[in-house]
Each structure stands twice: as C-alpha cells, then as structure tokens.
Amino acid sequence: MLLSSISSSVMSSSVMSSSVMSSSVIAMTTTPSLPQYGIAMVSSLILFLSLKEILSSTQKWNEYLNNSFNLAIIPFIFTFVMVVGYKVFTIV
C-alpha cells in the first residue's frame, strides 16, 4: 500500500448565464511512499546501531546476540538507502 497512488477526481458543473453547461475536472493525486516514514526509520536505525555498539563491549555479547542485531539492522539499512535514493531522484 505504500507505493500505491490514490487518485480522486471531482466533477463540478455550473450553469452559465447563457444556459450553456460547462464542466471542469479537478484531479488530485497523492502518492504515499517510503519517505513519509523516514524519520522513524532513521531514528530506529541509529538506536539499533548504538545498542549494538554499546552491548558489543560487554561480557553478555555473543554470536547469537550479534546475529539478532544484524537481523534488525539490515532491513533498516536497505530502507535508508531507498529513502535517500528517492530523495535524490525527486531533486533531480
């Protein structure tokens, strides 16, 4: 649903003084996409990277904890790259 377009058209008719009907169409298009969640995604990525860095210096750090953090961080990195790519594409 994130990459879908929402379109709506509004038809309005008006009667002119000479009894001739004219119609105008107003088209509104909104495209919700990935960047609307960019702030939450970047905040989560920073949080997970900070936690991984802090916990890696403790005695509780092990291979399983490292894998768990990687499973959480990798999708955030892909999403971050997508958001940055989208922002660059809309500027160009």
OpenMM code with the backbone's topology and positions (N, CA, C; nanometers):
from openmm import Vec3, app, unit

residues = "MET LEU LEU SER SER ILE SER SER SER VAL MET SER SER SER VAL MET SER SER SER VAL MET SER SER SER VAL ILE ALA MET THR THR THR PRO SER LEU PRO GLN TYR GLY ILE ALA MET VAL SER SER LEU ILE LEU PHE LEU SER LEU LYS GLU ILE LEU SER SER THR GLN LYS TRP ASN GLU TYR LEU ASN ASN SER PHE ASN LEU ALA ILE ILE PRO PHE ILE PHE THR PHE VAL MET VAL VAL GLY TYR LYS VAL PHE THR ILE VAL".split()
positions = [
    Vec3(0.0801, -0.1182, 0.0000),
    Vec3(0.0000, 0.0000, 0.0000),
    Vec3(0.0850, 0.1254, 0.0000),
    Vec3(0.2141, 0.1125, 0.0387),
    Vec3(0.2983, 0.2309, 0.0486),
    Vec3(0.3252, 0.2958, -0.0855),
    Vec3(0.3370, 0.2159, -0.1889),
    Vec3(0.3733, 0.2709, -0.3174),
    Vec3(0.2552, 0.2893, -0.4115),
    Vec3(0.1346, 0.2769, -0.3600),
    Vec3(0.0187, 0.2913, -0.4453),
    Vec3(-0.0214, 0.4380, -0.4568),
    Vec3(-0.0881, 0.4681, -0.5627),
    Vec3(-0.1351, 0.6041, -0.5838),
    Vec3(-0.2816, 0.6137, -0.5477),
    Vec3(-0.3140, 0.7234, -0.4864),
    Vec3(-0.4529, 0.7496, -0.4526),
    Vec3(-0.4968, 0.8651, -0.5398),
    Vec3(-0.5943, 0.8409, -0.6227),
    Vec3(-0.6418, 0.9450, -0.7126),
    Vec3(-0.7886, 0.9701, -0.6897),
    Vec3(-0.8228, 1.0934, -0.6992),
    Vec3(-0.9646, 1.1260, -0.6908),
    Vec3(-0.9935, 1.2385, -0.7872),
    Vec3(-1.1050, 1.2317, -0.8477),
    Vec3(-1.1467, 1.3348, -0.9417),
    Vec3(-1.2778, 1.3928, -0.8950),
    Vec3(-1.2860, 1.5189, -0.9095),
    Vec3(-1.4069, 1.5880, -0.8683),
    Vec3(-1.4641, 1.6561, -0.9911),
    Vec3(-1.5853, 1.6229, -1.0213),
    Vec3(-1.6531, 1.6860, -1.1340),
    Vec3(-1.7470, 1.7918, -1.0799),
    Vec3(-1.7403, 1.9063, -1.1373),
    Vec3(-1.8344, 2.0097, -1.0983),
    Vec3(-1.8943, 2.0699, -1.2232),
    Vec3(-2.0191, 2.0950, -1.2162),
    Vec3(-2.0896, 2.1542, -1.3293),
    Vec3(-2.1457, 2.2883, -1.2869),
    Vec3(-2.1418, 2.3764, -1.3768),
    Vec3(-2.2004, 2.5072, -1.3482),
    Vec3(-2.2804, 2.5524, -1.4685),
    Vec3(-2.3818, 2.6247, -1.4417),
    Vec3(-2.4667, 2.6762, -1.5483),
    Vec3(-2.4288, 2.8219, -1.5690),
    Vec3(-2.3935, 2.8510, -1.6903),
    Vec3(-2.3559, 2.9873, -1.7224),
    Vec3(-2.4820, 3.0671, -1.7526),
    Vec3(-2.4682, 3.1933, -1.7603),
    Vec3(-2.5841, 3.2801, -1.7804),
    Vec3(-2.6520, 3.2550, -1.9136),
    Vec3(-2.5823, 3.1994, -2.0093),
    Vec3(-2.6428, 3.1745, -2.1399),
    Vec3(-2.7000, 3.0335, -2.1493),
    Vec3(-2.7258, 2.9684, -2.0386),
    Vec3(-2.7841, 2.8347, -2.0327),
    Vec3(-2.6947, 2.7275, -2.0908),
    Vec3(-2.5699, 2.7510, -2.1035),
    Vec3(-2.4771, 2.6505, -2.1544),
    Vec3(-2.4063, 2.5897, -2.0341),
    Vec3(-2.4079, 2.4558, -2.0291),
    Vec3(-2.3423, 2.3882, -1.9178),
    Vec3(-2.1951, 2.3679, -1.9499),
    Vec3(-2.1138, 2.3966, -1.8545),
    Vec3(-1.9714, 2.3674, -1.8691),
    Vec3(-1.9295, 2.2841, -1.7492),
    Vec3(-1.8344, 2.2031, -1.7687),
    Vec3(-1.7874, 2.1208, -1.6581),
    Vec3(-1.6358, 2.1339, -1.6478),
    Vec3(-1.5900, 2.1257, -1.5262),
    Vec3(-1.4459, 2.1290, -1.5055),
    Vec3(-1.4086, 2.0089, -1.4199),
    Vec3(-1.2932, 1.9563, -1.4445),
    Vec3(-1.2446, 1.8400, -1.3724),
    Vec3(-1.1212, 1.8817, -1.2934),
    Vec3(-1.1238, 1.8516, -1.1661),
    Vec3(-1.0086, 1.8771, -1.0808),
    Vec3(-0.9548, 1.7416, -1.0388),
    Vec3(-0.8321, 1.7140, -1.0737),
    Vec3(-0.7711, 1.5861, -1.0385),
    Vec3(-0.6696, 1.6079, -0.9271),
    Vec3(-0.6843, 1.5328, -0.8186),
    Vec3(-0.5904, 1.5407, -0.7075),
    Vec3(-0.5231, 1.4052, -0.6947),
    Vec3(-0.3939, 1.4043, -0.6956),
    Vec3(-0.3201, 1.2793, -0.6837),
    Vec3(-0.2245, 1.2891, -0.5662),
    Vec3(-0.2306, 1.1927, -0.4789),
    Vec3(-0.1397, 1.1842, -0.3654),
    Vec3(-0.0674, 1.0509, -0.3745),
    Vec3(0.0619, 1.0538, -0.3586),
    Vec3(0.1399, 0.9312, -0.3662),
    Vec3(0.2092, 0.9071, -0.2337),
    Vec3(0.1451, 0.8311, -0.1430),
    Vec3(0.2167, 0.7974, -0.0197),
    Vec3(0.3280, 0.6980, -0.0527),
    Vec3(0.4416, 0.7183, 0.0067),
    Vec3(0.5537, 0.6309, -0.0258),
    Vec3(0.6460, 0.6162, 0.0940),
    Vec3(0.7585, 0.5576, 0.0700),
    Vec3(0.8550, 0.5271, 0.1738),
    Vec3(0.9015, 0.6462, 0.2564),
    Vec3(0.9320, 0.7605, 0.1989),
    Vec3(0.9899, 0.8693, 0.2776),
    Vec3(0.9017, 0.9244, 0.3882),
    Vec3(0.7735, 0.8994, 0.3869),
    Vec3(0.6918, 0.9516, 0.4957),
    Vec3(0.7250, 0.8837, 0.6287),
    Vec3(0.7892, 0.7701, 0.6255),
    Vec3(0.8324, 0.7013, 0.7469),
    Vec3(0.9820, 0.7154, 0.7695),
    Vec3(1.0455, 0.8059, 0.6976),
    Vec3(1.1897, 0.8204, 0.7012),
    Vec3(1.2449, 0.8566, 0.8377),
    Vec3(1.1787, 0.9475, 0.9078),
    Vec3(1.2295, 0.9915, 1.0381),
    Vec3(1.2260, 0.8770, 1.1387),
    Vec3(1.1177, 0.8026, 1.1423),
    Vec3(1.1072, 0.6898, 1.2349),
    Vec3(1.2088, 0.5816, 1.1995),
    Vec3(1.2307, 0.5600, 1.0720),
    Vec3(1.3248, 0.4578, 1.0279),
    Vec3(1.4675, 0.4960, 1.0631),
    Vec3(1.5061, 0.6211, 1.0388),
    Vec3(1.6423, 0.6649, 1.0703),
    Vec3(1.6650, 0.6634, 1.2210),
    Vec3(1.5646, 0.7037, 1.2981),
    Vec3(1.5770, 0.7005, 1.4446),
    Vec3(1.5966, 0.5568, 1.4944),
    Vec3(1.5206, 0.4643, 1.4387),
    Vec3(1.5344, 0.3235, 1.4782),
    Vec3(1.6704, 0.2678, 1.4381),
    Vec3(1.7171, 0.3041, 1.3199),
    Vec3(1.8488, 0.2582, 1.2748),
    Vec3(1.9581, 0.3090, 1.3674),
    Vec3(1.9525, 0.4366, 1.4045),
    Vec3(2.0515, 0.4927, 1.4971),
    Vec3(2.0437, 0.4240, 1.6326),
    Vec3(1.9227, 0.3979, 1.6804),
    Vec3(1.9047, 0.3305, 1.8088),
    Vec3(1.9657, 0.1906, 1.8074),
    Vec3(1.9351, 0.1120, 1.7049),
    Vec3(1.9885, -0.0244, 1.6969),
    Vec3(2.1402, -0.0258, 1.6811),
    Vec3(2.1938, 0.0652, 1.5997),
    Vec3(2.3390, 0.0705, 1.5847),
    Vec3(2.4073, 0.1118, 1.7145),
    Vec3(2.3460, 0.2039, 1.7881),
    Vec3(2.4019, 0.2457, 1.9173),
    Vec3(2.3980, 0.1319, 2.0182),
    Vec3(2.2845, 0.0625, 2.0251),
    Vec3(2.2740, -0.0513, 2.1172),
    Vec3(2.3745, -0.1613, 2.0833),
    Vec3(2.3915, -0.1860, 1.9544),
    Vec3(2.4878, -0.2896, 1.9131),
    Vec3(2.6297, -0.2502, 1.9541),
    Vec3(2.6634, -0.1234, 1.9359),
    Vec3(2.7972, -0.0766, 1.9724),
    Vec3(2.8193, -0.0826, 2.1231),
    Vec3(2.7190, -0.0439, 2.2001),
    Vec3(2.7326, -0.0455, 2.3465),
    Vec3(2.7395, -0.1884, 2.3990),
    Vec3(2.6494, -0.2739, 2.3504),
    Vec3(2.6461, -0.4113, 2.4009),
    Vec3(2.7650, -0.4955, 2.3543),
    Vec3(2.8271, -0.4560, 2.2457),
    Vec3(2.9405, -0.5351, 2.1969),
    Vec3(3.0622, -0.5247, 2.2894),
    Vec3(3.0641, -0.4240, 2.3757),
    Vec3(3.1772, -0.4101, 2.4678),
    Vec3(3.1495, -0.4728, 2.6043),
    Vec3(3.0335, -0.5365, 2.6207),
    Vec3(3.0020, -0.6004, 2.7485),
    Vec3(3.0347, -0.7491, 2.7434),
    Vec3(3.0247, -0.8128, 2.8584),
    Vec3(3.0506, -0.9571, 2.8656),
    Vec3(2.9325, -1.0391, 2.8148),
    Vec3(2.8168, -0.9790, 2.8015),
    Vec3(2.6987, -1.0526, 2.7543),
    Vec3(2.6954, -1.0694, 2.6024),
    Vec3(2.7881, -1.0080, 2.5336),
    Vec3(2.7907, -1.0138, 2.3876),
    Vec3(2.8339, -1.1524, 2.3412),
    Vec3(2.7588, -1.2069, 2.2459),
    Vec3(2.7955, -1.3357, 2.1878),
    Vec3(2.7495, -1.3394, 2.0422),
    Vec3(2.7733, -1.4491, 1.9769),
    Vec3(2.7406, -1.4622, 1.8347),
    Vec3(2.5907, -1.4519, 1.8092),
    Vec3(2.5105, -1.5079, 1.8977),
    Vec3(2.3654, -1.5059, 1.8791),
    Vec3(2.3081, -1.3652, 1.8924),
    Vec3(2.3611, -1.2885, 1.9856),
    Vec3(2.3177, -1.1500, 2.0022),
    Vec3(2.3601, -1.0657, 1.8817),
    Vec3(2.4768, -1.0927, 1.8295),
    Vec3(2.5239, -1.0235, 1.7099),
    Vec3(2.4321, -1.0524, 1.5910),
    Vec3(2.3962, -1.1794, 1.5723),
    Vec3(2.3058, -1.2168, 1.4634),
    Vec3(2.1678, -1.1535, 1.4802),
    Vec3(2.1207, -1.1451, 1.6018),
    Vec3(1.9897, -1.0832, 1.6272),
    Vec3(1.9904, -0.9354, 1.5898),
    Vec3(2.0962, -0.8665, 1.6260),
    Vec3(2.1051, -0.7252, 1.5896),
    Vec3(2.1200, -0.7071, 1.4390),
    Vec3(2.1937, -0.7947, 1.3763),
    Vec3(2.2071, -0.7860, 1.2306),
    Vec3(2.0732, -0.8072, 1.1615),
    Vec3(1.9925, -0.8988, 1.2126),
    Vec3(1.8598, -0.9213, 1.1543),
    Vec3(1.7704, -0.7988, 1.1674),
    Vec3(1.7903, -0.7210, 1.2709),
    Vec3(1.7112, -0.5996, 1.2888),
    Vec3(1.7678, -0.4823, 1.2089),
    Vec3(1.8980, -0.4751, 1.1937),
    Vec3(1.9625, -0.3589, 1.1327),
    Vec3(1.9606, -0.3637, 0.9798),
    Vec3(1.9792, -0.4793, 0.9216),
    Vec3(1.9905, -0.4904, 0.7759),
    Vec3(1.8673, -0.4363, 0.7028),
    Vec3(1.7442, -0.4676, 0.7421),
    Vec3(1.6288, -0.4071, 0.6731),
    Vec3(1.6239, -0.2551, 0.6878),
    Vec3(1.6667, -0.2032, 0.8019),
    Vec3(1.6703, -0.0584, 0.8197),
    Vec3(1.7722, 0.0061, 0.7262),
    Vec3(1.8844, -0.0599, 0.7038),
    Vec3(1.9858, -0.0061, 0.6125),
    Vec3(1.9315, -0.0039, 0.4695),
    Vec3(1.8652, -0.1125, 0.4267),
    Vec3(1.8057, -0.1152, 0.2929),
    Vec3(1.7013, -0.0048, 0.2779),
    Vec3(1.6189, 0.0138, 0.3792),
    Vec3(1.5167, 0.1178, 0.3745),
    Vec3(1.5806, 0.2557, 0.3709),
    Vec3(1.6872, 0.2755, 0.4474),
    Vec3(1.7583, 0.4024, 0.4468),
    Vec3(1.8120, 0.4342, 0.3069),
    Vec3(1.8700, 0.3349, 0.2422),
    Vec3(1.9222, 0.3542, 0.1066),
    Vec3(1.8086, 0.3888, 0.0104),
    Vec3(1.6946, 0.3241, 0.0261),
    Vec3(1.5789, 0.3533, -0.0594),
    Vec3(1.5287, 0.4964, -0.0389),
    Vec3(1.5220, 0.5409, 0.0858),
    Vec3(1.4755, 0.6766, 0.1152),
    Vec3(1.5717, 0.7793, 0.0568),
    Vec3(1.7014, 0.7574, 0.0753),
    Vec3(1.7998, 0.8501, 0.0204),
    Vec3(1.7919, 0.8512, -0.1324),
    Vec3(1.7789, 0.7363, -0.1935),
    Vec3(1.7634, 0.7292, -0.3391),
    Vec3(1.6395, 0.8015, -0.3877),
    Vec3(1.5299, 0.7872, -0.3165),
    Vec3(1.4059, 0.8560, -0.3527),
    Vec3(1.4227, 1.0063, -0.3432),
    Vec3(1.4853, 1.0527, -0.2339),
    Vec3(1.5069, 1.1961, -0.2164),
    Vec3(1.5961, 1.2519, -0.3261),
    Vec3(1.7023, 1.1800, -0.3625),
    Vec3(1.7901, 1.2242, -0.4705),
    Vec3(1.7146, 1.2255, -0.6025),
    Vec3(1.6320, 1.1239, -0.6271),
    Vec3(1.5552, 1.1159, -0.7514),
    Vec3(1.4550, 1.2304, -0.7620),
    Vec3(1.3906, 1.2693, -0.6519),
    Vec3(1.2919, 1.3780, -0.6593),
    Vec3(1.3593, 1.5132, -0.6771),
    Vec3(1.4843, 1.5281, -0.6328),
    Vec3(1.5557, 1.6538, -0.6522),
    Vec3(1.6007, 1.6675, -0.7970),
    Vec3(1.6456, 1.5576, -0.8560),
    Vec3(1.6954, 1.5614, -0.9949),
    Vec3(1.5811, 1.5620, -1.0873),
] * unit.nanometer
topology = app.Topology()
chain = topology.addChain("A")
for resn in residues:
    res = topology.addResidue(resn, chain)
    for name in ("N", "CA", "C"):
        topology.addAtom(name, app.Element.getBySymbol(name[0]), res)
